[in-house]
Amino acid sequence: MTGVCVVGAGFWAREMHLPALAKIPGVKIVSVVATSEESAKVAAGPYGARAFTDLEAAVADPEVDVVDVVAPPDVHLPAVLAAARHGRHAICIKPLGRTVAEADEMLAAVAAAGTRLFYAENVPFIPALQEARKLVDSGQIGDVFRVKACEGIGEPHSPWFFDPVRSGGGAILDMAVHSIEFCRFFAGAPVASVYADAGTFRWADRTTAEDTAVLTLRFANGVIGQCEDSWSLAGAMDSRFEVYGTQGRVLVDNLHRQPLQAVSESAGWSYPLPVPGLLADGHLDMLTHFIDRIRDGAPSKSDGHVGRDVLAVAEAALRSVASGRREEVAR
């Protein structure tokens, strides 16, 4: 049995991680940690888990093997460090930290402790994107030369998002991290440089952070990436992905239609293409992958270094917004 302590009792913990963990065979949700006892009990109750407000005490519980961090970004570093101190593996949602420096501190801690850190970015685990990756890898659309992602919401679901001290930033750190990882997933090379423009249009009365951003990425292999990300999509949500190749293209709309559209000159097929689990968001597959990698020790497709590299791109984008120039991504 693999015991999990979930740190966080907000929307993402209650609606995504806790239900997914409960479906994985051999996993026991041991506890939930929150800032208030009431919210911890509400989240823990359906799973027979214990409720904590003391992070250290919860992580120290000998039943805990894994700490799943589903809390605001200002909690990520202390939670991962606590997990490392007690010899627990850690799973951490995006962004891995508020800065690359925080991510580096996490990676150093788990390396010293001999534990593992997994980066809970669900985008590569979305079934439609898994199918799209198979198409691309099989050469059906030729050589990839451009990738694009659009991730937008009308408003963050909690007030802490508007506080840059807690969140680390705005739409770039919250939404563009999804788009950046999608582009990295299909481009097949590291991001070399980024040009970004951003502004605060809808929520200027609530935050100094950007609510709208457009990023242009240039990968080391020449592929061009585009990211359109926002908290300003009034009354709607957006989750769309595009991959362009020399012989075809793949379009994925994960919210508004059958989520995979593919066109291939060589294979002779086009939309619609049957895809199992069309509307699934990948969280169950992602968390199952992490638990399996903890059990078998094999490499993970999304570890802490992935989250750190995405943060490096986000930081370059923020430098670009400030400088008005294309900025290189620091390694």
Contacts in CASP RR format, 6 or more apart in sequence:
PFRMAT RR
TARGET T0000
AUTHOR 0000-0000-0000
METHOD contacts of the structure
MODEL  1
MTGVCVVGAGFWAREMHLPALAKIPGVKIVSVVATSEESAKVAAGPYGAR
AFTDLEAAVADPEVDVVDVVAPPDVHLPAVLAAARHGRHAICIKPLGRTV
AEADEMLAAVAAAGTRLFYAENVPFIPALQEARKLVDSGQIGDVFRVKAC
EGIGEPHSPWFFDPVRSGGGAILDMAVHSIEFCRFFAGAPVASVYADAGT
FRWADRTTAEDTAVLTLRFANGVIGQCEDSWSLAGAMDSRFEVYGTQGRV
LVDNLHRQPLQAVSESAGWSYPLPVPGLLADGHLDMLTHFIDRIRDGAPS
KSDGHVGRDVLAVAEAALRSVASGRREEVAR
1 26 0 8 1.000
1 27 0 8 1.000
1 28 0 8 1.000
2 26 0 8 1.000
2 27 0 8 1.000
2 28 0 8 1.000
2 65 0 8 1.000
2 66 0 8 1.000
2 291 0 8 1.000
2 294 0 8 1.000
2 295 0 8 1.000
3 27 0 8 1.000
3 28 0 8 1.000
3 29 0 8 1.000
3 30 0 8 1.000
3 63 0 8 1.000
3 64 0 8 1.000
3 65 0 8 1.000
3 66 0 8 1.000
4 21 0 8 1.000
4 27 0 8 1.000
4 28 0 8 1.000
4 29 0 8 1.000
4 30 0 8 1.000
4 64 0 8 1.000
4 65 0 8 1.000
4 66 0 8 1.000
4 67 0 8 1.000
4 68 0 8 1.000
5 30 0 8 1.000
5 31 0 8 1.000
5 32 0 8 1.000
5 33 0 8 1.000
5 58 0 8 1.000
5 59 0 8 1.000
5 61 0 8 1.000
5 64 0 8 1.000
5 66 0 8 1.000
5 67 0 8 1.000
5 68 0 8 1.000
5 88 0 8 1.000
6 13 0 8 1.000
6 17 0 8 1.000
6 18 0 8 1.000
6 21 0 8 1.000
6 29 0 8 1.000
6 31 0 8 1.000
6 32 0 8 1.000
6 33 0 8 1.000
6 43 0 8 1.000
6 49 0 8 1.000
6 68 0 8 1.000
6 70 0 8 1.000
7 32 0 8 1.000
7 33 0 8 1.000
7 55 0 8 1.000
7 58 0 8 1.000
7 67 0 8 1.000
7 68 0 8 1.000
7 69 0 8 1.000
7 70 0 8 1.000
7 71 0 8 1.000
7 75 0 8 1.000
7 79 0 8 1.000
8 32 0 8 1.000
8 33 0 8 1.000
8 34 0 8 1.000
8 43 0 8 1.000
8 69 0 8 1.000
8 70 0 8 1.000
8 71 0 8 1.000
8 75 0 8 1.000
9 32 0 8 1.000
9 33 0 8 1.000
9 34 0 8 1.000
9 39 0 8 1.000
9 40 0 8 1.000
9 42 0 8 1.000
9 43 0 8 1.000
9 44 0 8 1.000
10 34 0 8 1.000
10 39 0 8 1.000
10 43 0 8 1.000
10 70 0 8 1.000
10 158 0 8 1.000
11 157 0 8 1.000
11 158 0 8 1.000
12 70 0 8 1.000
12 93 0 8 1.000
13 32 0 8 1.000
13 43 0 8 1.000
13 70 0 8 1.000
13 71 0 8 1.000
14 42 0 8 1.000
14 43 0 8 1.000
16 70 0 8 1.000
16 281 0 8 1.000
16 283 0 8 1.000
17 68 0 8 1.000
17 70 0 8 1.000
17 93 0 8 1.000
17 120 0 8 1.000
17 283 0 8 1.000
17 287 0 8 1.000
18 29 0 8 1.000
18 32 0 8 1.000
18 43 0 8 1.000
18 46 0 8 1.000
18 47 0 8 1.000
20 283 0 8 1.000
20 284 0 8 1.000
20 286 0 8 1.000
20 287 0 8 1.000
20 288 0 8 1.000
21 27 0 8 1.000
21 29 0 8 1.000
21 68 0 8 1.000
21 287 0 8 1.000
22 29 0 8 1.000
22 47 0 8 1.000
23 284 0 8 1.000
24 284 0 8 1.000
24 287 0 8 1.000
24 288 0 8 1.000
24 291 0 8 1.000
27 291 0 8 1.000
28 63 0 8 1.000
29 44 0 8 1.000
29 47 0 8 1.000
29 48 0 8 1.000
29 49 0 8 1.000
30 49 0 8 1.000
30 50 0 8 1.000
30 61 0 8 1.000
30 63 0 8 1.000
30 64 0 8 1.000
31 44 0 8 1.000
31 49 0 8 1.000
31 50 0 8 1.000
31 51 0 8 1.000
31 52 0 8 1.000
31 58 0 8 1.000
31 61 0 8 1.000
31 64 0 8 1.000
32 40 0 8 1.000
32 43 0 8 1.000
32 44 0 8 1.000
32 47 0 8 1.000
32 49 0 8 1.000
32 50 0 8 1.000
32 51 0 8 1.000
32 52 0 8 1.000
33 40 0 8 1.000
33 52 0 8 1.000
33 53 0 8 1.000
33 54 0 8 1.000
33 55 0 8 1.000
33 58 0 8 1.000
33 71 0 8 1.000
34 40 0 8 1.000
34 43 0 8 1.000
34 51 0 8 1.000
34 52 0 8 1.000
34 53 0 8 1.000
35 53 0 8 1.000
36 53 0 8 1.000
37 51 0 8 1.000
37 53 0 8 1.000
40 51 0 8 1.000
40 52 0 8 1.000
40 53 0 8 1.000
41 51 0 8 1.000
43 51 0 8 1.000
44 50 0 8 1.000
44 51 0 8 1.000
45 51 0 8 1.000
50 58 0 8 1.000
50 61 0 8 1.000
52 58 0 8 1.000
55 78 0 8 1.000
55 79 0 8 1.000
55 82 0 8 1.000
56 82 0 8 1.000
58 64 0 8 1.000
59 67 0 8 1.000
59 79 0 8 1.000
59 82 0 8 1.000
59 83 0 8 1.000
59 85 0 8 1.000
59 86 0 8 1.000
59 88 0 8 1.000
60 86 0 8 1.000
64 86 0 8 1.000
64 88 0 8 1.000
65 88 0 8 1.000
65 89 0 8 1.000
65 294 0 8 1.000
66 88 0 8 1.000
66 89 0 8 1.000
66 90 0 8 1.000
66 91 0 8 1.000
66 290 0 8 1.000
66 291 0 8 1.000
66 294 0 8 1.000
67 79 0 8 1.000
67 80 0 8 1.000
67 82 0 8 1.000
67 83 0 8 1.000
67 88 0 8 1.000
67 89 0 8 1.000
67 90 0 8 1.000
67 91 0 8 1.000
68 90 0 8 1.000
68 91 0 8 1.000
68 120 0 8 1.000
68 287 0 8 1.000
69 75 0 8 1.000
69 76 0 8 1.000
69 79 0 8 1.000
69 80 0 8 1.000
69 90 0 8 1.000
69 91 0 8 1.000
69 92 0 8 1.000
69 93 0 8 1.000
70 93 0 8 1.000
70 120 0 8 1.000
71 79 0 8 1.000
72 158 0 8 1.000
72 160 0 8 1.000
72 166 0 8 1.000
72 167 0 8 1.000
73 95 0 8 1.000
73 97 0 8 1.000
73 98 0 8 1.000
73 166 0 8 1.000
73 167 0 8 1.000
73 168 0 8 1.000
73 173 0 8 1.000
74 98 0 8 1.000
74 165 0 8 1.000
74 166 0 8 1.000
74 167 0 8 1.000
74 168 0 8 1.000
76 92 0 8 1.000
76 93 0 8 1.000
76 95 0 8 1.000
76 96 0 8 1.000
76 97 0 8 1.000
76 98 0 8 1.000
76 102 0 8 1.000
76 106 0 8 1.000
77 97 0 8 1.000
77 98 0 8 1.000
77 102 0 8 1.000
77 105 0 8 1.000
77 106 0 8 1.000
79 90 0 8 1.000
79 92 0 8 1.000
80 90 0 8 1.000
80 92 0 8 1.000
80 106 0 8 1.000
80 109 0 8 1.000
80 110 0 8 1.000
80 117 0 8 1.000
81 105 0 8 1.000
81 106 0 8 1.000
81 109 0 8 1.000
83 89 0 8 1.000
83 90 0 8 1.000
83 110 0 8 1.000
83 115 0 8 1.000
84 90 0 8 1.000
84 106 0 8 1.000
84 109 0 8 1.000
84 110 0 8 1.000
84 112 0 8 1.000
84 113 0 8 1.000
84 115 0 8 1.000
85 109 0 8 1.000
85 113 0 8 1.000
87 113 0 8 1.000
87 114 0 8 1.000
87 115 0 8 1.000
88 115 0 8 1.000
89 115 0 8 1.000
89 116 0 8 1.000
89 117 0 8 1.000
89 118 0 8 1.000
89 294 0 8 1.000
90 106 0 8 1.000
90 110 0 8 1.000
90 115 0 8 1.000
90 116 0 8 1.000
90 117 0 8 1.000
90 118 0 8 1.000
91 117 0 8 1.000
91 118 0 8 1.000
91 120 0 8 1.000
91 287 0 8 1.000
91 290 0 8 1.000
92 106 0 8 1.000
92 117 0 8 1.000
92 118 0 8 1.000
92 119 0 8 1.000
92 120 0 8 1.000
92 304 0 8 1.000
93 120 0 8 1.000
93 121 0 8 1.000
94 119 0 8 1.000
94 120 0 8 1.000
94 121 0 8 1.000
94 177 0 8 1.000
94 178 0 8 1.000
94 181 0 8 1.000
94 307 0 8 1.000
94 310 0 8 1.000
95 168 0 8 1.000
95 173 0 8 1.000
95 174 0 8 1.000
95 177 0 8 1.000
95 307 0 8 1.000
95 310 0 8 1.000
95 311 0 8 1.000
95 314 0 8 1.000
96 102 0 8 1.000
96 103 0 8 1.000
96 106 0 8 1.000
96 119 0 8 1.000
96 304 0 8 1.000
96 307 0 8 1.000
96 308 0 8 1.000
96 310 0 8 1.000
96 311 0 8 1.000
97 103 0 8 1.000
97 106 0 8 1.000
97 168 0 8 1.000
97 311 0 8 1.000
98 167 0 8 1.000
98 168 0 8 1.000
98 169 0 8 1.000
98 173 0 8 1.000
99 168 0 8 1.000
99 311 0 8 1.000
99 315 0 8 1.000
100 308 0 8 1.000
100 311 0 8 1.000
100 312 0 8 1.000
100 315 0 8 1.000
100 330 0 8 1.000
103 304 0 8 1.000
103 307 0 8 1.000
103 308 0 8 1.000
103 311 0 8 1.000
104 308 0 8 1.000
106 117 0 8 1.000
106 304 0 8 1.000
107 117 0 8 1.000
107 304 0 8 1.000
107 305 0 8 1.000
107 308 0 8 1.000
110 116 0 8 1.000
110 117 0 8 1.000
116 293 0 8 1.000
116 294 0 8 1.000
116 297 0 8 1.000
116 300 0 8 1.000
116 303 0 8 1.000
117 303 0 8 1.000
117 304 0 8 1.000
118 290 0 8 1.000
118 293 0 8 1.000
118 300 0 8 1.000
118 302 0 8 1.000
118 303 0 8 1.000
118 304 0 8 1.000
119 302 0 8 1.000
119 303 0 8 1.000
119 304 0 8 1.000
119 305 0 8 1.000
119 306 0 8 1.000
119 307 0 8 1.000
119 310 0 8 1.000
120 286 0 8 1.000
120 287 0 8 1.000
120 290 0 8 1.000
120 302 0 8 1.000
121 177 0 8 1.000
121 178 0 8 1.000
121 181 0 8 1.000
121 286 0 8 1.000
121 302 0 8 1.000
121 306 0 8 1.000
121 307 0 8 1.000
121 310 0 8 1.000
122 281 0 8 1.000
122 282 0 8 1.000
122 283 0 8 1.000
122 286 0 8 1.000
123 129 0 8 1.000
123 178 0 8 1.000
123 181 0 8 1.000
123 182 0 8 1.000
123 185 0 8 1.000
124 130 0 8 1.000
124 133 0 8 1.000
124 181 0 8 1.000
124 182 0 8 1.000
124 185 0 8 1.000
124 301 0 8 1.000
124 302 0 8 1.000
125 282 0 8 1.000
125 283 0 8 1.000
125 285 0 8 1.000
125 286 0 8 1.000
125 289 0 8 1.000
125 302 0 8 1.000
126 252 0 8 1.000
126 254 0 8 1.000
126 259 0 8 1.000
126 280 0 8 1.000
126 281 0 8 1.000
126 282 0 8 1.000
127 275 0 8 1.000
127 276 0 8 1.000
127 277 0 8 1.000
127 278 0 8 1.000
127 280 0 8 1.000
127 282 0 8 1.000
127 285 0 8 1.000
128 252 0 8 1.000
128 254 0 8 1.000
128 259 0 8 1.000
128 260 0 8 1.000
128 275 0 8 1.000
128 278 0 8 1.000
129 182 0 8 1.000
129 185 0 8 1.000
129 241 0 8 1.000
129 252 0 8 1.000
130 285 0 8 1.000
131 260 0 8 1.000
131 273 0 8 1.000
131 275 0 8 1.000
132 186 0 8 1.000
132 241 0 8 1.000
132 243 0 8 1.000
132 250 0 8 1.000
132 252 0 8 1.000
132 260 0 8 1.000
132 262 0 8 1.000
133 185 0 8 1.000
133 186 0 8 1.000
135 141 0 8 1.000
135 250 0 8 1.000
135 262 0 8 1.000
135 264 0 8 1.000
136 144 0 8 1.000
136 186 0 8 1.000
136 243 0 8 1.000
136 250 0 8 1.000
139 247 0 8 1.000
139 266 0 8 1.000
140 247 0 8 1.000
140 248 0 8 1.000
140 262 0 8 1.000
140 264 0 8 1.000
140 266 0 8 1.000
140 267 0 8 1.000
141 243 0 8 1.000
141 244 0 8 1.000
141 245 0 8 1.000
141 246 0 8 1.000
141 247 0 8 1.000
141 248 0 8 1.000
141 249 0 8 1.000
141 250 0 8 1.000
141 262 0 8 1.000
141 263 0 8 1.000
141 264 0 8 1.000
142 245 0 8 1.000
142 246 0 8 1.000
142 247 0 8 1.000
142 248 0 8 1.000
142 266 0 8 1.000
143 245 0 8 1.000
143 246 0 8 1.000
144 186 0 8 1.000
144 187 0 8 1.000
144 188 0 8 1.000
144 223 0 8 1.000
144 243 0 8 1.000
144 244 0 8 1.000
144 245 0 8 1.000
145 222 0 8 1.000
145 223 0 8 1.000
145 224 0 8 1.000
145 244 0 8 1.000
145 245 0 8 1.000
145 246 0 8 1.000
146 223 0 8 1.000
146 224 0 8 1.000
146 225 0 8 1.000
146 226 0 8 1.000
146 242 0 8 1.000
146 243 0 8 1.000
146 244 0 8 1.000
146 245 0 8 1.000
147 182 0 8 1.000
147 183 0 8 1.000
147 186 0 8 1.000
147 187 0 8 1.000
147 223 0 8 1.000
147 224 0 8 1.000
147 225 0 8 1.000
147 226 0 8 1.000
147 241 0 8 1.000
147 242 0 8 1.000
147 243 0 8 1.000
147 244 0 8 1.000
148 183 0 8 1.000
148 225 0 8 1.000
148 226 0 8 1.000
148 227 0 8 1.000
148 228 0 8 1.000
148 241 0 8 1.000
148 242 0 8 1.000
148 244 0 8 1.000
149 178 0 8 1.000
149 179 0 8 1.000
149 182 0 8 1.000
149 183 0 8 1.000
149 226 0 8 1.000
149 227 0 8 1.000
149 228 0 8 1.000
149 229 0 8 1.000
149 240 0 8 1.000
149 241 0 8 1.000
149 242 0 8 1.000
150 179 0 8 1.000
150 227 0 8 1.000
150 228 0 8 1.000
150 229 0 8 1.000
150 238 0 8 1.000
150 239 0 8 1.000
150 240 0 8 1.000
150 241 0 8 1.000
151 175 0 8 1.000
151 176 0 8 1.000
151 178 0 8 1.000
151 179 0 8 1.000
151 227 0 8 1.000
151 228 0 8 1.000
151 229 0 8 1.000
151 230 0 8 1.000
151 238 0 8 1.000
151 239 0 8 1.000
152 171 0 8 1.000
152 175 0 8 1.000
152 228 0 8 1.000
152 229 0 8 1.000
152 230 0 8 1.000
152 231 0 8 1.000
152 232 0 8 1.000
152 233 0 8 1.000
152 237 0 8 1.000
152 238 0 8 1.000
152 239 0 8 1.000
153 175 0 8 1.000
153 230 0 8 1.000
153 231 0 8 1.000
153 233 0 8 1.000
153 237 0 8 1.000
153 238 0 8 1.000
154 202 0 8 1.000
154 230 0 8 1.000
154 231 0 8 1.000
154 232 0 8 1.000
154 233 0 8 1.000
154 234 0 8 1.000
154 235 0 8 1.000
154 236 0 8 1.000
154 237 0 8 1.000
155 203 0 8 1.000
155 231 0 8 1.000
156 162 0 8 1.000
156 174 0 8 1.000
156 231 0 8 1.000
160 166 0 8 1.000
160 167 0 8 1.000
161 167 0 8 1.000
161 170 0 8 1.000
161 174 0 8 1.000
161 207 0 8 1.000
161 231 0 8 1.000
162 203 0 8 1.000
162 206 0 8 1.000
162 207 0 8 1.000
162 209 0 8 1.000
163 207 0 8 1.000
164 170 0 8 1.000
164 207 0 8 1.000
164 208 0 8 1.000
164 209 0 8 1.000
167 173 0 8 1.000
167 174 0 8 1.000
167 209 0 8 1.000
168 209 0 8 1.000
169 209 0 8 1.000
169 210 0 8 1.000
170 207 0 8 1.000
170 209 0 8 1.000
170 210 0 8 1.000
170 211 0 8 1.000
170 231 0 8 1.000
171 198 0 8 1.000
171 209 0 8 1.000
171 210 0 8 1.000
171 211 0 8 1.000
171 212 0 8 1.000
171 213 0 8 1.000
171 229 0 8 1.000
171 230 0 8 1.000
171 231 0 8 1.000
171 232 0 8 1.000
172 196 0 8 1.000
172 198 0 8 1.000
172 210 0 8 1.000
172 213 0 8 1.000
172 215 0 8 1.000
172 229 0 8 1.000
172 314 0 8 1.000
172 317 0 8 1.000
172 318 0 8 1.000
172 321 0 8 1.000
173 314 0 8 1.000
174 231 0 8 1.000
175 213 0 8 1.000
175 229 0 8 1.000
175 230 0 8 1.000
175 231 0 8 1.000
176 213 0 8 1.000
176 215 0 8 1.000
176 227 0 8 1.000
176 229 0 8 1.000
176 314 0 8 1.000
176 317 0 8 1.000
177 307 0 8 1.000
177 310 0 8 1.000
177 311 0 8 1.000
177 314 0 8 1.000
178 229 0 8 1.000
179 215 0 8 1.000
179 227 0 8 1.000
179 228 0 8 1.000
179 229 0 8 1.000
180 191 0 8 1.000
180 215 0 8 1.000
180 217 0 8 1.000
180 227 0 8 1.000
180 310 0 8 1.000
180 313 0 8 1.000
180 314 0 8 1.000
181 306 0 8 1.000
181 307 0 8 1.000
181 310 0 8 1.000
182 241 0 8 1.000
183 191 0 8 1.000
183 217 0 8 1.000
183 219 0 8 1.000
183 225 0 8 1.000
183 226 0 8 1.000
183 227 0 8 1.000
184 190 0 8 1.000
184 191 0 8 1.000
184 309 0 8 1.000
184 310 0 8 1.000
184 313 0 8 1.000
186 243 0 8 1.000
187 217 0 8 1.000
187 219 0 8 1.000
187 221 0 8 1.000
187 223 0 8 1.000
187 225 0 8 1.000
188 219 0 8 1.000
188 221 0 8 1.000
188 223 0 8 1.000
189 219 0 8 1.000
189 220 0 8 1.000
189 221 0 8 1.000
189 222 0 8 1.000
189 223 0 8 1.000
190 219 0 8 1.000
190 220 0 8 1.000
190 309 0 8 1.000
190 329 0 8 1.000
191 217 0 8 1.000
191 218 0 8 1.000
191 219 0 8 1.000
191 220 0 8 1.000
191 309 0 8 1.000
191 312 0 8 1.000
191 313 0 8 1.000
191 316 0 8 1.000
191 329 0 8 1.000
192 218 0 8 1.000
192 219 0 8 1.000
192 220 0 8 1.000
192 222 0 8 1.000
192 328 0 8 1.000
192 329 0 8 1.000
193 217 0 8 1.000
193 218 0 8 1.000
193 316 0 8 1.000
193 326 0 8 1.000
193 327 0 8 1.000
193 328 0 8 1.000
193 329 0 8 1.000
194 215 0 8 1.000
194 216 0 8 1.000
194 217 0 8 1.000
194 218 0 8 1.000
194 313 0 8 1.000
194 316 0 8 1.000
194 317 0 8 1.000
194 320 0 8 1.000
194 326 0 8 1.000
194 327 0 8 1.000
194 329 0 8 1.000
195 215 0 8 1.000
195 216 0 8 1.000
195 320 0 8 1.000
195 324 0 8 1.000
195 325 0 8 1.000
195 326 0 8 1.000
195 327 0 8 1.000
196 213 0 8 1.000
196 214 0 8 1.000
196 215 0 8 1.000
196 216 0 8 1.000
196 316 0 8 1.000
196 317 0 8 1.000
196 318 0 8 1.000
196 320 0 8 1.000
196 321 0 8 1.000
197 213 0 8 1.000
197 214 0 8 1.000
197 320 0 8 1.000
197 321 0 8 1.000
197 324 0 8 1.000
198 210 0 8 1.000
198 212 0 8 1.000
198 213 0 8 1.000
198 214 0 8 1.000
198 317 0 8 1.000
198 321 0 8 1.000
199 210 0 8 1.000
199 211 0 8 1.000
199 212 0 8 1.000
199 213 0 8 1.000
199 321 0 8 1.000
200 207 0 8 1.000
200 208 0 8 1.000
200 209 0 8 1.000
200 210 0 8 1.000
200 211 0 8 1.000
200 212 0 8 1.000
201 211 0 8 1.000
201 212 0 8 1.000
201 232 0 8 1.000
202 211 0 8 1.000
202 212 0 8 1.000
202 231 0 8 1.000
202 232 0 8 1.000
202 234 0 8 1.000
203 211 0 8 1.000
203 231 0 8 1.000
203 232 0 8 1.000
210 321 0 8 1.000
211 230 0 8 1.000
211 231 0 8 1.000
211 232 0 8 1.000
212 229 0 8 1.000
212 230 0 8 1.000
212 231 0 8 1.000
212 232 0 8 1.000
213 227 0 8 1.000
213 228 0 8 1.000
213 229 0 8 1.000
213 230 0 8 1.000
213 317 0 8 1.000
213 321 0 8 1.000
214 226 0 8 1.000
214 227 0 8 1.000
214 228 0 8 1.000
214 229 0 8 1.000
215 225 0 8 1.000
215 226 0 8 1.000
215 227 0 8 1.000
215 229 0 8 1.000
215 317 0 8 1.000
216 224 0 8 1.000
216 225 0 8 1.000
216 226 0 8 1.000
216 227 0 8 1.000
217 224 0 8 1.000
217 225 0 8 1.000
217 226 0 8 1.000
217 227 0 8 1.000
217 313 0 8 1.000
218 224 0 8 1.000
218 225 0 8 1.000
218 326 0 8 1.000
219 225 0 8 1.000
237 255 0 8 1.000
238 255 0 8 1.000
239 253 0 8 1.000
239 254 0 8 1.000
239 255 0 8 1.000
240 251 0 8 1.000
240 252 0 8 1.000
240 253 0 8 1.000
240 254 0 8 1.000
240 255 0 8 1.000
241 250 0 8 1.000
241 251 0 8 1.000
241 252 0 8 1.000
241 254 0 8 1.000
242 249 0 8 1.000
242 250 0 8 1.000
242 251 0 8 1.000
242 252 0 8 1.000
243 249 0 8 1.000
243 250 0 8 1.000
247 264 0 8 1.000
247 265 0 8 1.000
247 266 0 8 1.000
248 263 0 8 1.000
248 264 0 8 1.000
248 265 0 8 1.000
249 262 0 8 1.000
249 263 0 8 1.000
250 260 0 8 1.000
250 261 0 8 1.000
250 262 0 8 1.000
250 263 0 8 1.000
251 260 0 8 1.000
251 261 0 8 1.000
251 262 0 8 1.000
251 271 0 8 1.000
252 259 0 8 1.000
252 260 0 8 1.000
252 261 0 8 1.000
253 259 0 8 1.000
253 261 0 8 1.000
254 279 0 8 1.000
254 281 0 8 1.000
258 271 0 8 1.000
258 272 0 8 1.000
258 275 0 8 1.000
258 278 0 8 1.000
259 275 0 8 1.000
259 278 0 8 1.000
259 279 0 8 1.000
260 271 0 8 1.000
260 272 0 8 1.000
260 273 0 8 1.000
260 275 0 8 1.000
260 278 0 8 1.000
261 270 0 8 1.000
261 271 0 8 1.000
261 272 0 8 1.000
261 273 0 8 1.000
262 269 0 8 1.000
262 270 0 8 1.000
262 271 0 8 1.000
262 273 0 8 1.000
263 269 0 8 1.000
263 270 0 8 1.000
263 271 0 8 1.000
264 270 0 8 1.000
286 302 0 8 1.000
289 300 0 8 1.000
289 301 0 8 1.000
289 302 0 8 1.000
290 300 0 8 1.000
290 302 0 8 1.000
292 298 0 8 1.000
293 299 0 8 1.000
293 300 0 8 1.000
312 329 0 8 1.000
312 330 0 8 1.000
312 331 0 8 1.000
313 329 0 8 1.000
315 330 0 8 1.000
316 327 0 8 1.000
316 328 0 8 1.000
316 329 0 8 1.000
316 330 0 8 1.000
317 327 0 8 1.000
319 327 0 8 1.000
320 326 0 8 1.000
320 327 0 8 1.000
END
